[in-house]
Amino acid sequence: KNLMGNGIINKQAYSIIGEMLVYESILKKNRTAKWTGGYFGTYDIETRDSGYEVKSTLKKYESTISVSSHYQLEKKKSLELHFCRFEKSEQGYSINMLVENLINLGYDRTVLENQLDKLGAEKGASLRNDKYKLLEWRMYTVDDNFPRITMDSFKNGGLPSGITKITYTVDLEGLKYRIGE
Protein backbone atom coordinates (compact mmCIF):
# COMPACT_ATOMS: atom_id res chain seq x y z
CA LYS A 1 0.00 0.00 0.00
CA ASN A 2 2.81 2.43 0.83
CA LEU A 3 4.43 1.86 -2.57
CA MET A 4 1.16 2.48 -4.39
CA GLY A 5 0.51 5.69 -2.47
CA ASN A 6 -2.61 4.48 -0.70
CA GLY A 7 -3.13 5.98 2.72
CA ILE A 8 -3.06 3.66 5.67
CA ILE A 9 -5.54 4.82 8.28
CA ASN A 10 -5.44 3.80 11.91
CA LYS A 11 -7.52 6.48 13.57
CA GLN A 12 -8.58 6.22 17.17
CA ALA A 13 -12.28 6.61 18.03
CA TYR A 14 -11.66 9.89 19.90
CA SER A 15 -9.93 11.34 16.84
CA ILE A 16 -12.91 10.53 14.61
CA ILE A 17 -15.28 11.85 17.31
CA GLY A 18 -13.33 15.12 17.41
CA GLU A 19 -13.69 15.60 13.65
CA MET A 20 -17.37 14.69 13.73
CA LEU A 21 -18.12 17.05 16.64
CA VAL A 22 -16.37 19.97 14.98
CA TYR A 23 -18.05 19.15 11.67
CA GLU A 24 -21.48 19.03 13.32
CA SER A 25 -20.89 22.49 14.82
CA ILE A 26 -19.74 23.97 11.50
CA LEU A 27 -22.51 22.24 9.52
CA LYS A 28 -25.16 23.86 11.74
CA LYS A 29 -23.83 27.29 10.66
CA ASN A 30 -22.82 26.49 7.10
CA ARG A 31 -24.81 23.82 5.26
CA THR A 32 -22.23 23.69 2.45
CA ALA A 33 -19.43 22.50 4.78
CA LYS A 34 -17.79 19.21 3.74
CA TRP A 35 -16.11 16.70 6.03
CA THR A 36 -13.16 15.15 4.21
CA GLY A 37 -12.68 12.30 6.68
CA GLY A 38 -11.44 9.22 4.82
CA TYR A 39 -10.79 11.12 1.60
CA PHE A 40 -7.33 12.44 2.53
CA GLY A 41 -8.17 16.11 2.11
CA THR A 42 -5.64 18.76 3.09
CA TYR A 43 -8.04 19.96 5.78
CA ASP A 44 -10.47 17.84 7.81
CA ILE A 45 -13.40 20.15 7.06
CA GLU A 46 -13.80 22.62 4.22
CA THR A 47 -16.14 25.34 3.13
CA ARG A 48 -15.76 27.52 0.06
CA ASP A 49 -13.90 30.18 2.07
CA SER A 50 -12.41 28.28 5.01
CA GLY A 51 -10.47 25.22 6.06
CA TYR A 52 -10.62 23.54 9.47
CA GLU A 53 -8.01 21.17 10.84
CA VAL A 54 -9.00 19.05 13.88
CA LYS A 55 -6.52 17.60 16.35
CA SER A 56 -7.63 15.46 19.29
CA THR A 57 -5.83 14.10 22.33
CA LEU A 58 -6.34 12.07 25.49
CA LYS A 59 -3.40 13.80 27.19
CA LYS A 60 -4.73 15.90 30.05
CA TYR A 61 -1.75 18.14 30.61
CA GLU A 62 -0.06 18.49 27.22
CA SER A 63 -1.16 20.77 24.43
CA THR A 64 1.01 19.63 21.57
CA ILE A 65 -0.13 18.57 18.14
CA SER A 66 1.57 16.60 15.40
CA VAL A 67 1.43 18.12 11.95
CA SER A 68 1.79 15.41 9.34
CA SER A 69 2.79 17.47 6.32
CA HIS A 70 3.96 20.89 5.25
CA TYR A 71 0.59 21.30 3.48
CA GLN A 72 -1.58 20.66 6.54
CA LEU A 73 -1.36 24.21 7.93
CA GLU A 74 -0.77 25.91 4.58
CA LYS A 75 -3.10 28.88 4.54
CA LYS A 76 -4.69 29.08 1.08
CA LYS A 77 -7.88 30.47 2.63
CA SER A 78 -9.10 31.25 6.13
CA LEU A 79 -7.85 28.43 8.38
CA GLU A 80 -8.73 27.34 11.91
CA LEU A 81 -7.22 24.65 14.07
CA HIS A 82 -9.59 22.95 16.51
CA PHE A 83 -7.94 21.19 19.44
CA CYS A 84 -10.17 18.75 21.36
CA ARG A 85 -9.16 17.12 24.65
CA PHE A 86 -11.07 13.94 25.56
CA GLU A 87 -11.23 11.27 28.24
CA LYS A 88 -12.92 7.90 28.01
CA SER A 89 -16.26 8.11 29.81
CA GLU A 90 -19.72 6.57 29.71
CA GLN A 91 -21.14 10.12 29.70
CA GLY A 92 -19.34 10.97 26.47
CA TYR A 93 -19.92 10.91 22.74
CA SER A 94 -19.65 7.85 20.52
CA ILE A 95 -19.21 7.62 16.76
CA ASN A 96 -22.65 5.97 16.46
CA MET A 97 -24.25 8.84 18.41
CA LEU A 98 -22.64 11.41 16.11
CA VAL A 99 -23.66 9.45 13.00
CA GLU A 100 -27.28 9.94 14.01
CA ASN A 101 -26.71 13.64 14.79
CA LEU A 102 -25.20 14.24 11.34
CA ILE A 103 -27.95 12.29 9.56
CA ASN A 104 -30.54 14.37 11.42
CA LEU A 105 -28.79 17.46 10.01
CA GLY A 106 -29.25 16.07 6.49
CA TYR A 107 -25.94 14.27 5.92
CA ASP A 108 -26.31 11.31 3.56
CA ARG A 109 -26.04 8.04 5.51
CA THR A 110 -24.37 6.13 2.66
CA VAL A 111 -21.70 8.80 2.17
CA LEU A 112 -21.09 8.95 5.93
CA GLU A 113 -20.81 5.17 6.25
CA ASN A 114 -18.35 5.08 3.33
CA GLN A 115 -16.22 7.71 5.02
CA LEU A 116 -16.24 5.83 8.32
CA ASP A 117 -15.30 2.60 6.50
CA LYS A 118 -12.25 4.35 5.03
CA LEU A 119 -11.29 5.52 8.53
CA GLY A 120 -11.44 1.97 9.90
CA ALA A 121 -14.73 2.54 11.74
CA GLU A 122 -16.99 0.34 9.65
CA LYS A 123 -20.55 -0.41 10.73
CA GLY A 124 -20.55 -2.90 13.61
CA ALA A 125 -16.98 -2.10 14.71
CA SER A 126 -16.70 -1.98 18.50
CA LEU A 127 -14.86 1.35 18.44
CA ARG A 128 -18.07 2.99 17.19
CA ASN A 129 -19.59 2.46 20.64
CA ASP A 130 -16.57 3.74 22.62
CA LYS A 131 -17.53 6.93 24.46
CA TYR A 132 -15.36 9.94 25.14
CA LYS A 133 -16.19 13.02 27.17
CA LEU A 134 -15.05 16.32 25.69
CA LEU A 135 -12.97 18.06 28.37
CA GLU A 136 -11.81 21.04 26.34
CA TRP A 137 -12.27 22.47 22.86
CA ARG A 138 -9.93 25.22 21.73
CA MET A 139 -10.11 27.07 18.41
CA TYR A 140 -6.99 28.73 17.00
CA THR A 141 -6.82 31.05 14.03
CA VAL A 142 -3.95 29.93 11.85
CA ASP A 143 -2.31 33.17 10.75
CA ASP A 144 1.19 34.60 10.48
CA ASN A 145 1.57 34.41 14.29
CA PHE A 146 0.75 30.69 14.45
CA PRO A 147 3.88 28.47 14.51
CA ARG A 148 3.93 26.36 11.36
CA ILE A 149 6.08 25.10 8.55
CA THR A 150 4.87 25.76 5.01
CA MET A 151 6.49 25.93 1.60
CA ASP A 152 7.20 29.62 2.26
CA SER A 153 9.40 28.56 5.18
CA PHE A 154 12.02 27.34 2.73
CA LYS A 155 14.44 29.09 0.44
CA ASN A 156 12.92 29.34 -3.06
CA GLY A 157 9.44 28.43 -1.66
CA GLY A 158 9.96 24.68 -1.87
CA LEU A 159 11.31 21.74 0.10
CA PRO A 160 15.07 21.26 -0.02
CA SER A 161 16.30 18.77 -2.62
CA GLY A 162 15.86 15.19 -1.41
CA ILE A 163 13.25 16.06 1.25
CA THR A 164 9.80 14.71 0.42
CA LYS A 165 7.82 15.20 3.61
CA ILE A 166 7.98 17.26 6.80
CA THR A 167 6.36 16.08 10.05
CA TYR A 168 6.63 18.30 13.13
CA THR A 169 5.17 19.05 16.56
CA VAL A 170 3.61 22.35 17.64
CA ASP A 171 3.20 23.38 21.29
CA LEU A 172 -0.11 25.26 21.59
CA GLU A 173 0.59 26.60 25.10
CA GLY A 174 0.72 30.37 25.17
CA LEU A 175 -1.11 30.80 21.87
CA LYS A 176 -4.31 32.84 21.78
CA TYR A 177 -7.47 30.74 21.34
CA ARG A 178 -11.26 30.83 21.63
CA ILE A 179 -13.39 28.25 23.40
CA GLY A 180 -15.14 25.81 21.05
CA GLU A 181 -18.87 25.76 20.55
Secondary structure, DSSP 8 states (H G I E B T S, - for coil): -TTTT-------HHHHHHHHHHHHHHHHH-TT-EE-TTTT-SSSEE-SSEEEEEEEE--SS--EEEE--TTTT--SSEEEEEEEEEEEEEEEE-HHHHHHHHHHTT--HHHHHHHHHHTT--TT-GGGG--EEEEEEEEEE-STTS----GGGSGGGS--TT-----EEEE-TT---EE--
